[in-house]
Amino acid sequence: MKFRFLLWMLGRLMRKASHSNPAFQQQLQGKDLTFMLHTLDGKVARHFTVANNRLVSRSGVAQNPEFSIGFKDAAFGFATM
């Protein structure tokens, strides 16, 4: 539950930064990609899409992410992040 919340909050903060933080907006400039953070058992997954200089976060598995980072389980993912 903590890992799921952490990923959700990460998405909210990055979305807000994509609207208001000039340094973060510069990092997004010209990028068009999807990446995913998930557990290897498939119980927790969140993907992040960067397009039009904005970031959107959604729950679940992305169809074709450019890259993904998998953690052995939610507890390890939470501890690592």
N, C-alpha and C positions, 0 to 999 in steps of 0.2 A: 504494500500500500504506500509506503514511504517513497519507494522508487517511482511508482506511477505518478505520485504527486510532484516529485522533483522534476520529472520530465515535463509535466504539464506546466509547472511554474517556469521552467527554462523556456518553454515555448512562449508563454505570456510575456516574459521579460525581453526576449529577443524580438518579438513582434512590436512591443512598445519602442524598443531601441530603433527598430527599422523605420519608425515614424518620427522619432524625436532626437536621435543621437547622430550628429554629423559624421563622426568617426566611424560608427557602425554602418551608416548609409554608404560611406565611401567603400567599405569592404564588400558591400553587396552590389556595387556598381558593375553592371555588365554580366552578372552571374545569373545562370538559369539552371538550377539543379535541385535534386531531392536527395536528402540523406535520412538515415534512420538510426535510432537507438533502440535496442531491444534486448530481451533475455533469450538465451539459446533454446529454452524450453517453449518459447512462443507465448507465454502468459502475459507479458507486458511488451508493448511495441508502440512507438510514436515516431511519426515521420515529419520532417520539416521541409517545406518547399520554398525555394528562393526564386522569385520571378518579379520582373518589373520593379526592381529595387526594394522589394518588400519580402517579409518572411511570414509564412503561414504554417501553423503547427496543427496536426490532426492525429487523433488516436488511430492505432492500427498499423498494419503492415503496408508499406508502399509497394506498388507493382514492380517498378524498375528503378530502385535508388542508385545514384551514382556511387555511393558508398554506404556502408552500414557498420555500426559498431555493436557487437553482441557481447553480452555479459553472461556468465554461467548461470546466474540466478539474480533475482531482484535484490537480495541482501548484498551480494557482491557489487552489483551495479551502484547501489546507493552508497556503499562504503567507498567505492572508487571515485564516484563523482563528487 
